[in-house]
C-alpha cells in the first residue's frame, strides 16, 4: 500500500464532512430543529413586543 499524502487525506476528510453535512441538512431532524428554532424566536419577539406595549 502506498503512502497517503496530506492533500489526499484532506480531500477524503472534506468529502466525508460534506456528505455528512448534506445528509443532516436534508434530514427530517434538521427540519424539525429549524422549525422549533424559528417558532421559539418568533415567540420571543412577540412576547417582547407585547410586554413593551403594555408597559406604556
mmJSON file of the N, C-alpha and C atoms, coordinates in Angstrom:
{"data_MODEL":{"atom_site":{
"group_PDB":["ATOM","ATOM","ATOM","ATOM","ATOM","ATOM","ATOM","ATOM","ATOM","ATOM","ATOM","ATOM","ATOM","ATOM","ATOM","ATOM","ATOM","ATOM","ATOM","ATOM","ATOM","ATOM","ATOM","ATOM","ATOM","ATOM","ATOM","ATOM","ATOM","ATOM","ATOM","ATOM","ATOM","ATOM","ATOM","ATOM","ATOM","ATOM","ATOM","ATOM","ATOM","ATOM","ATOM","ATOM","ATOM","ATOM","ATOM","ATOM","ATOM","ATOM","ATOM","ATOM","ATOM","ATOM","ATOM","ATOM","ATOM","ATOM","ATOM","ATOM","ATOM","ATOM","ATOM","ATOM","ATOM","ATOM","ATOM","ATOM","ATOM","ATOM","ATOM","ATOM","ATOM","ATOM","ATOM","ATOM","ATOM","ATOM","ATOM","ATOM","ATOM","ATOM","ATOM","ATOM","ATOM","ATOM","ATOM","ATOM","ATOM","ATOM","ATOM","ATOM","ATOM","ATOM","ATOM","ATOM","ATOM","ATOM","ATOM","ATOM","ATOM","ATOM","ATOM","ATOM","ATOM","ATOM","ATOM","ATOM","ATOM","ATOM","ATOM","ATOM","ATOM","ATOM","ATOM","ATOM","ATOM","ATOM","ATOM","ATOM","ATOM","ATOM","ATOM","ATOM","ATOM","ATOM","ATOM","ATOM","ATOM","ATOM","ATOM","ATOM","ATOM","ATOM","ATOM","ATOM","ATOM","ATOM","ATOM","ATOM","ATOM","ATOM","ATOM","ATOM","ATOM","ATOM","ATOM","ATOM","ATOM","ATOM","ATOM","ATOM","ATOM","ATOM","ATOM","ATOM","ATOM","ATOM","ATOM","ATOM","ATOM","ATOM","ATOM","ATOM","ATOM","ATOM","ATOM","ATOM"],
"id":[1,2,3,4,5,6,7,8,9,10,11,12,13,14,15,16,17,18,19,20,21,22,23,24,25,26,27,28,29,30,31,32,33,34,35,36,37,38,39,40,41,42,43,44,45,46,47,48,49,50,51,52,53,54,55,56,57,58,59,60,61,62,63,64,65,66,67,68,69,70,71,72,73,74,75,76,77,78,79,80,81,82,83,84,85,86,87,88,89,90,91,92,93,94,95,96,97,98,99,100,101,102,103,104,105,106,107,108,109,110,111,112,113,114,115,116,117,118,119,120,121,122,123,124,125,126,127,128,129,130,131,132,133,134,135,136,137,138,139,140,141,142,143,144,145,146,147,148,149,150,151,152,153,154,155,156,157,158,159,160,161,162,163,164,165,166,167,168],
"type_symbol":["N","C","C","N","C","C","N","C","C","N","C","C","N","C","C","N","C","C","N","C","C","N","C","C","N","C","C","N","C","C","N","C","C","N","C","C","N","C","C","N","C","C","N","C","C","N","C","C","N","C","C","N","C","C","N","C","C","N","C","C","N","C","C","N","C","C","N","C","C","N","C","C","N","C","C","N","C","C","N","C","C","N","C","C","N","C","C","N","C","C","N","C","C","N","C","C","N","C","C","N","C","C","N","C","C","N","C","C","N","C","C","N","C","C","N","C","C","N","C","C","N","C","C","N","C","C","N","C","C","N","C","C","N","C","C","N","C","C","N","C","C","N","C","C","N","C","C","N","C","C","N","C","C","N","C","C","N","C","C","N","C","C","N","C","C","N","C","C"],
"label_atom_id":["N","CA","C","N","CA","C","N","CA","C","N","CA","C","N","CA","C","N","CA","C","N","CA","C","N","CA","C","N","CA","C","N","CA","C","N","CA","C","N","CA","C","N","CA","C","N","CA","C","N","CA","C","N","CA","C","N","CA","C","N","CA","C","N","CA","C","N","CA","C","N","CA","C","N","CA","C","N","CA","C","N","CA","C","N","CA","C","N","CA","C","N","CA","C","N","CA","C","N","CA","C","N","CA","C","N","CA","C","N","CA","C","N","CA","C","N","CA","C","N","CA","C","N","CA","C","N","CA","C","N","CA","C","N","CA","C","N","CA","C","N","CA","C","N","CA","C","N","CA","C","N","CA","C","N","CA","C","N","CA","C","N","CA","C","N","CA","C","N","CA","C","N","CA","C","N","CA","C","N","CA","C","N","CA","C","N","CA","C","N","CA","C","N","CA","C"],
"label_alt_id":[null,null,null,null,null,null,null,null,null,null,null,null,null,null,null,null,null,null,null,null,null,null,null,null,null,null,null,null,null,null,null,null,null,null,null,null,null,null,null,null,null,null,null,null,null,null,null,null,null,null,null,null,null,null,null,null,null,null,null,null,null,null,null,null,null,null,null,null,null,null,null,null,null,null,null,null,null,null,null,null,null,null,null,null,null,null,null,null,null,null,null,null,null,null,null,null,null,null,null,null,null,null,null,null,null,null,null,null,null,null,null,null,null,null,null,null,null,null,null,null,null,null,null,null,null,null,null,null,null,null,null,null,null,null,null,null,null,null,null,null,null,null,null,null,null,null,null,null,null,null,null,null,null,null,null,null,null,null,null,null,null,null,null,null,null,null,null,null],
"label_comp_id":["UNK","UNK","UNK","UNK","UNK","UNK","UNK","UNK","UNK","UNK","UNK","UNK","UNK","UNK","UNK","UNK","UNK","UNK","UNK","UNK","UNK","UNK","UNK","UNK","UNK","UNK","UNK","UNK","UNK","UNK","UNK","UNK","UNK","UNK","UNK","UNK","UNK","UNK","UNK","UNK","UNK","UNK","UNK","UNK","UNK","UNK","UNK","UNK","UNK","UNK","UNK","UNK","UNK","UNK","UNK","UNK","UNK","UNK","UNK","UNK","UNK","UNK","UNK","UNK","UNK","UNK","UNK","UNK","UNK","UNK","UNK","UNK","UNK","UNK","UNK","UNK","UNK","UNK","UNK","UNK","UNK","UNK","UNK","UNK","UNK","UNK","UNK","UNK","UNK","UNK","UNK","UNK","UNK","UNK","UNK","UNK","UNK","UNK","UNK","UNK","UNK","UNK","UNK","UNK","UNK","UNK","UNK","UNK","UNK","UNK","UNK","UNK","UNK","UNK","UNK","UNK","UNK","UNK","UNK","UNK","UNK","UNK","UNK","UNK","UNK","UNK","UNK","UNK","UNK","UNK","UNK","UNK","UNK","UNK","UNK","UNK","UNK","UNK","UNK","UNK","UNK","UNK","UNK","UNK","UNK","UNK","UNK","UNK","UNK","UNK","UNK","UNK","UNK","UNK","UNK","UNK","UNK","UNK","UNK","UNK","UNK","UNK","UNK","UNK","UNK","UNK","UNK","UNK"],
"label_asym_id":["A","A","A","A","A","A","A","A","A","A","A","A","A","A","A","A","A","A","A","A","A","A","A","A","A","A","A","A","A","A","A","A","A","A","A","A","A","A","A","A","A","A","A","A","A","A","A","A","A","A","A","A","A","A","A","A","A","A","A","A","A","A","A","A","A","A","A","A","A","A","A","A","A","A","A","A","A","A","A","A","A","A","A","A","A","A","A","A","A","A","A","A","A","A","A","A","A","A","A","A","A","A","A","A","A","A","A","A","A","A","A","A","A","A","A","A","A","A","A","A","A","A","A","A","A","A","A","A","A","A","A","A","A","A","A","A","A","A","A","A","A","A","A","A","A","A","A","A","A","A","A","A","A","A","A","A","A","A","A","A","A","A","A","A","A","A","A","A"],
"label_entity_id":["1","1","1","1","1","1","1","1","1","1","1","1","1","1","1","1","1","1","1","1","1","1","1","1","1","1","1","1","1","1","1","1","1","1","1","1","1","1","1","1","1","1","1","1","1","1","1","1","1","1","1","1","1","1","1","1","1","1","1","1","1","1","1","1","1","1","1","1","1","1","1","1","1","1","1","1","1","1","1","1","1","1","1","1","1","1","1","1","1","1","1","1","1","1","1","1","1","1","1","1","1","1","1","1","1","1","1","1","1","1","1","1","1","1","1","1","1","1","1","1","1","1","1","1","1","1","1","1","1","1","1","1","1","1","1","1","1","1","1","1","1","1","1","1","1","1","1","1","1","1","1","1","1","1","1","1","1","1","1","1","1","1","1","1","1","1","1","1"],
"label_seq_id":[1,1,1,2,2,2,3,3,3,4,4,4,5,5,5,6,6,6,7,7,7,8,8,8,9,9,9,10,10,10,11,11,11,12,12,12,13,13,13,14,14,14,15,15,15,16,16,16,17,17,17,18,18,18,19,19,19,20,20,20,21,21,21,22,22,22,23,23,23,24,24,24,25,25,25,26,26,26,27,27,27,28,28,28,29,29,29,30,30,30,31,31,31,32,32,32,33,33,33,34,34,34,35,35,35,36,36,36,37,37,37,38,38,38,39,39,39,40,40,40,41,41,41,42,42,42,43,43,43,44,44,44,45,45,45,46,46,46,47,47,47,48,48,48,49,49,49,50,50,50,51,51,51,52,52,52,53,53,53,54,54,54,55,55,55,56,56,56],
"pdbx_PDB_ins_code":[null,null,null,null,null,null,null,null,null,null,null,null,null,null,null,null,null,null,null,null,null,null,null,null,null,null,null,null,null,null,null,null,null,null,null,null,null,null,null,null,null,null,null,null,null,null,null,null,null,null,null,null,null,null,null,null,null,null,null,null,null,null,null,null,null,null,null,null,null,null,null,null,null,null,null,null,null,null,null,null,null,null,null,null,null,null,null,null,null,null,null,null,null,null,null,null,null,null,null,null,null,null,null,null,null,null,null,null,null,null,null,null,null,null,null,null,null,null,null,null,null,null,null,null,null,null,null,null,null,null,null,null,null,null,null,null,null,null,null,null,null,null,null,null,null,null,null,null,null,null,null,null,null,null,null,null,null,null,null,null,null,null,null,null,null,null,null,null],
"Cartn_x":[0.843,0.0,0.887,0.588,1.403,1.103,1.978,1.79,0.663,-0.111,-1.118,-0.49,-0.626,-0.095,-1.172,-0.753,-1.678,-2.803,-2.506,-3.525,-4.634,-4.244,-5.222,-6.065,-5.432,-6.153,-7.118,-6.677,-7.54,-8.763,-8.554,-9.665,-10.665,-10.166,-11.048,-11.854,-11.182,-11.847,-12.918,-12.587,-13.544,-14.744,-14.512,-15.618,-16.516,-15.907,-16.674,-17.516,-16.892,-17.594,-18.742,-18.497,-19.542,-20.719,-20.443,-21.521,-22.314,-21.636,-22.328,-23.206,-22.686,-23.457,-24.673,-24.484,-25.587,-26.669,-26.251,-27.228,-28.007,-27.32,-28.001,-28.944,-28.49,-29.31,-30.574,-30.502,-31.684,-32.538,-32.175,-32.911,-34.137,-35.063,-36.256,-35.896,-34.89,-34.477,-33.994,-33.23,-32.748,-33.925,-34.86,-36.029,-36.832,-36.957,-37.672,-36.943,-35.634,-34.858,-34.978,-34.944,-35.068,-36.445,-37.479,-38.832,-39.002,-38.449,-38.503,-37.78,-36.614,-35.846,-36.623,-37.186,-37.942,-39.159,-39.877,-41.048,-40.66,-39.588,-39.143,-38.681,-37.992,-37.521,-38.702,-39.67,-40.854,-41.63,-41.77,-42.468,-41.785,-40.462,-39.715,-39.926,-39.877,-40.064,-41.467,-42.461,-43.841,-44.019,-43.431,-43.522,-42.867,-41.7,-41.011,-41.846,-42.367,-43.19,-44.444,-45.079,-46.293,-45.984,-44.924,-44.542,-44.221,-43.503,-43.142,-44.395,-45.354,-46.574,-47.408,-47.356,-48.168,-47.469,-46.199,-45.502,-45.936,-46.287,-46.607,-48.05],
"Cartn_y":[-1.176,0.0,1.237,2.194,3.39,4.378,5.333,6.365,7.301,7.749,8.768,10.122,11.039,12.374,13.236,14.335,15.199,15.727,16.006,16.518,15.478,14.22,13.151,12.95,12.987,12.848,14.013,15.215,16.394,16.257,15.762,15.596,14.569,13.463,12.447,13.032,13.79,14.394,15.39,16.238,17.242,16.552,15.537,14.815,14.147,13.512,12.859,13.877,14.984,16.02,16.613,16.894,17.459,16.496,15.225,14.235,14.149,14.153,14.104,15.338,16.502,17.742,17.718,17.258,17.176,16.238,15.093,14.143,14.749,15.47,16.055,17.176,18.048,19.188,18.713,17.589,17.099,16.167,15.978,15.056,15.72,14.888,15.384,16.027,15.477,16.023,17.471,17.763,19.127,20.062,19.63,20.464,20.721,19.696,19.872,20.877,20.768,21.7,23.127,23.31,24.653,25.23,24.405,24.897,25.238,24.426,24.73,26.033,26.218,27.446,28.672,28.587,29.726,30.023,28.969,29.167,29.853,29.384,29.978,31.417,31.695,33.062,34.011,33.596,34.439,34.621,33.558,33.643,34.638,34.606,35.543,36.986,37.229,38.593,39.091,38.245,38.647,38.951,38.14,38.361,39.684,39.972,41.223,42.423,42.368,43.475,43.643,42.554,42.602,43.222,42.768,43.306,44.788,45.193,46.6,47.459,46.945,47.697,47.876,46.913,47.012,47.748,48.056,48.87,50.323,50.741,52.162,52.476],
"Cartn_z":[0.0,0.0,0.0,-0.843,-0.951,0.161,0.28,1.289,0.868,1.845,1.6,1.89,0.961,1.244,1.908,2.475,3.212,2.339,1.066,0.163,-0.032,-0.183,-0.382,0.88,2.029,3.299,3.489,3.154,3.266,2.369,1.16,0.214,0.747,1.297,1.875,3.025,3.899,5.046,4.603,3.639,3.15,2.514,1.711,1.072,2.108,3.101,4.154,4.922,5.317,6.08,5.271,3.998,3.14,3.02,2.869,2.753,4.05,5.182,6.467,6.66,6.307,6.44,5.521,4.299,3.344,3.853,4.385,4.923,6.081,6.96,8.109,7.684,6.79,6.365,5.655,4.97,4.263,5.128,6.381,7.25,7.877,8.317,8.998,10.335,11.014,12.315,12.178,11.125,10.909,10.663,9.818,9.523,10.788,11.639,12.904,13.795,13.889,14.722,14.213,12.894,12.315,12.614,12.446,12.715,14.203,15.092,16.525,16.84,16.227,16.448,15.972,14.77,14.216,15.089,15.499,16.35,17.653,18.28,19.556,19.368,18.268,18.015,17.81,17.019,16.779,18.083,18.842,20.126,21.062,21.113,21.954,21.514,20.211,19.697,20.005,19.79,20.07,21.554,22.4,23.845,24.236,23.679,23.982,23.533,22.329,21.807,22.649,23.004,23.829,25.188,25.82,27.14,27.054,26.034,25.866,25.618,24.875,24.584,25.845,26.731,27.949,29.079,28.917,29.912,29.817,28.634,28.392,28.659],
"occupancy":[1.0,1.0,1.0,1.0,1.0,1.0,1.0,1.0,1.0,1.0,1.0,1.0,1.0,1.0,1.0,1.0,1.0,1.0,1.0,1.0,1.0,1.0,1.0,1.0,1.0,1.0,1.0,1.0,1.0,1.0,1.0,1.0,1.0,1.0,1.0,1.0,1.0,1.0,1.0,1.0,1.0,1.0,1.0,1.0,1.0,1.0,1.0,1.0,1.0,1.0,1.0,1.0,1.0,1.0,1.0,1.0,1.0,1.0,1.0,1.0,1.0,1.0,1.0,1.0,1.0,1.0,1.0,1.0,1.0,1.0,1.0,1.0,1.0,1.0,1.0,1.0,1.0,1.0,1.0,1.0,1.0,1.0,1.0,1.0,1.0,1.0,1.0,1.0,1.0,1.0,1.0,1.0,1.0,1.0,1.0,1.0,1.0,1.0,1.0,1.0,1.0,1.0,1.0,1.0,1.0,1.0,1.0,1.0,1.0,1.0,1.0,1.0,1.0,1.0,1.0,1.0,1.0,1.0,1.0,1.0,1.0,1.0,1.0,1.0,1.0,1.0,1.0,1.0,1.0,1.0,1.0,1.0,1.0,1.0,1.0,1.0,1.0,1.0,1.0,1.0,1.0,1.0,1.0,1.0,1.0,1.0,1.0,1.0,1.0,1.0,1.0,1.0,1.0,1.0,1.0,1.0,1.0,1.0,1.0,1.0,1.0,1.0,1.0,1.0,1.0,1.0,1.0,1.0],
"B_iso_or_equiv":[0.0,0.0,0.0,0.0,0.0,0.0,0.0,0.0,0.0,0.0,0.0,0.0,0.0,0.0,0.0,0.0,0.0,0.0,0.0,0.0,0.0,0.0,0.0,0.0,0.0,0.0,0.0,0.0,0.0,0.0,0.0,0.0,0.0,0.0,0.0,0.0,0.0,0.0,0.0,0.0,0.0,0.0,0.0,0.0,0.0,0.0,0.0,0.0,0.0,0.0,0.0,0.0,0.0,0.0,0.0,0.0,0.0,0.0,0.0,0.0,0.0,0.0,0.0,0.0,0.0,0.0,0.0,0.0,0.0,0.0,0.0,0.0,0.0,0.0,0.0,0.0,0.0,0.0,0.0,0.0,0.0,0.0,0.0,0.0,0.0,0.0,0.0,0.0,0.0,0.0,0.0,0.0,0.0,0.0,0.0,0.0,0.0,0.0,0.0,0.0,0.0,0.0,0.0,0.0,0.0,0.0,0.0,0.0,0.0,0.0,0.0,0.0,0.0,0.0,0.0,0.0,0.0,0.0,0.0,0.0,0.0,0.0,0.0,0.0,0.0,0.0,0.0,0.0,0.0,0.0,0.0,0.0,0.0,0.0,0.0,0.0,0.0,0.0,0.0,0.0,0.0,0.0,0.0,0.0,0.0,0.0,0.0,0.0,0.0,0.0,0.0,0.0,0.0,0.0,0.0,0.0,0.0,0.0,0.0,0.0,0.0,0.0,0.0,0.0,0.0,0.0,0.0,0.0],
"pdbx_formal_charge":[null,null,null,null,null,null,null,null,null,null,null,null,null,null,null,null,null,null,null,null,null,null,null,null,null,null,null,null,null,null,null,null,null,null,null,null,null,null,null,null,null,null,null,null,null,null,null,null,null,null,null,null,null,null,null,null,null,null,null,null,null,null,null,null,null,null,null,null,null,null,null,null,null,null,null,null,null,null,null,null,null,null,null,null,null,null,null,null,null,null,null,null,null,null,null,null,null,null,null,null,null,null,null,null,null,null,null,null,null,null,null,null,null,null,null,null,null,null,null,null,null,null,null,null,null,null,null,null,null,null,null,null,null,null,null,null,null,null,null,null,null,null,null,null,null,null,null,null,null,null,null,null,null,null,null,null,null,null,null,null,null,null,null,null,null,null,null,null],
"auth_seq_id":[1,1,1,2,2,2,3,3,3,4,4,4,5,5,5,6,6,6,7,7,7,8,8,8,9,9,9,10,10,10,11,11,11,12,12,12,13,13,13,14,14,14,15,15,15,16,16,16,17,17,17,18,18,18,19,19,19,20,20,20,21,21,21,22,22,22,23,23,23,24,24,24,25,25,25,26,26,26,27,27,27,28,28,28,29,29,29,30,30,30,31,31,31,32,32,32,33,33,33,34,34,34,35,35,35,36,36,36,37,37,37,38,38,38,39,39,39,40,40,40,41,41,41,42,42,42,43,43,43,44,44,44,45,45,45,46,46,46,47,47,47,48,48,48,49,49,49,50,50,50,51,51,51,52,52,52,53,53,53,54,54,54,55,55,55,56,56,56],
"auth_comp_id":["UNK","UNK","UNK","UNK","UNK","UNK","UNK","UNK","UNK","UNK","UNK","UNK","UNK","UNK","UNK","UNK","UNK","UNK","UNK","UNK","UNK","UNK","UNK","UNK","UNK","UNK","UNK","UNK","UNK","UNK","UNK","UNK","UNK","UNK","UNK","UNK","UNK","UNK","UNK","UNK","UNK","UNK","UNK","UNK","UNK","UNK","UNK","UNK","UNK","UNK","UNK","UNK","UNK","UNK","UNK","UNK","UNK","UNK","UNK","UNK","UNK","UNK","UNK","UNK","UNK","UNK","UNK","UNK","UNK","UNK","UNK","UNK","UNK","UNK","UNK","UNK","UNK","UNK","UNK","UNK","UNK","UNK","UNK","UNK","UNK","UNK","UNK","UNK","UNK","UNK","UNK","UNK","UNK","UNK","UNK","UNK","UNK","UNK","UNK","UNK","UNK","UNK","UNK","UNK","UNK","UNK","UNK","UNK","UNK","UNK","UNK","UNK","UNK","UNK","UNK","UNK","UNK","UNK","UNK","UNK","UNK","UNK","UNK","UNK","UNK","UNK","UNK","UNK","UNK","UNK","UNK","UNK","UNK","UNK","UNK","UNK","UNK","UNK","UNK","UNK","UNK","UNK","UNK","UNK","UNK","UNK","UNK","UNK","UNK","UNK","UNK","UNK","UNK","UNK","UNK","UNK","UNK","UNK","UNK","UNK","UNK","UNK","UNK","UNK","UNK","UNK","UNK","UNK"],
"auth_asym_id":["A","A","A","A","A","A","A","A","A","A","A","A","A","A","A","A","A","A","A","A","A","A","A","A","A","A","A","A","A","A","A","A","A","A","A","A","A","A","A","A","A","A","A","A","A","A","A","A","A","A","A","A","A","A","A","A","A","A","A","A","A","A","A","A","A","A","A","A","A","A","A","A","A","A","A","A","A","A","A","A","A","A","A","A","A","A","A","A","A","A","A","A","A","A","A","A","A","A","A","A","A","A","A","A","A","A","A","A","A","A","A","A","A","A","A","A","A","A","A","A","A","A","A","A","A","A","A","A","A","A","A","A","A","A","A","A","A","A","A","A","A","A","A","A","A","A","A","A","A","A","A","A","A","A","A","A","A","A","A","A","A","A","A","A","A","A","A","A"],
"auth_atom_id":["N","CA","C","N","CA","C","N","CA","C","N","CA","C","N","CA","C","N","CA","C","N","CA","C","N","CA","C","N","CA","C","N","CA","C","N","CA","C","N","CA","C","N","CA","C","N","CA","C","N","CA","C","N","CA","C","N","CA","C","N","CA","C","N","CA","C","N","CA","C","N","CA","C","N","CA","C","N","CA","C","N","CA","C","N","CA","C","N","CA","C","N","CA","C","N","CA","C","N","CA","C","N","CA","C","N","CA","C","N","CA","C","N","CA","C","N","CA","C","N","CA","C","N","CA","C","N","CA","C","N","CA","C","N","CA","C","N","CA","C","N","CA","C","N","CA","C","N","CA","C","N","CA","C","N","CA","C","N","CA","C","N","CA","C","N","CA","C","N","CA","C","N","CA","C","N","CA","C","N","CA","C","N","CA","C","N","CA","C","N","CA","C","N","CA","C"],
"pdbx_PDB_model_num":[1,1,1,1,1,1,1,1,1,1,1,1,1,1,1,1,1,1,1,1,1,1,1,1,1,1,1,1,1,1,1,1,1,1,1,1,1,1,1,1,1,1,1,1,1,1,1,1,1,1,1,1,1,1,1,1,1,1,1,1,1,1,1,1,1,1,1,1,1,1,1,1,1,1,1,1,1,1,1,1,1,1,1,1,1,1,1,1,1,1,1,1,1,1,1,1,1,1,1,1,1,1,1,1,1,1,1,1,1,1,1,1,1,1,1,1,1,1,1,1,1,1,1,1,1,1,1,1,1,1,1,1,1,1,1,1,1,1,1,1,1,1,1,1,1,1,1,1,1,1,1,1,1,1,1,1,1,1,1,1,1,1,1,1,1,1,1,1]
}}}
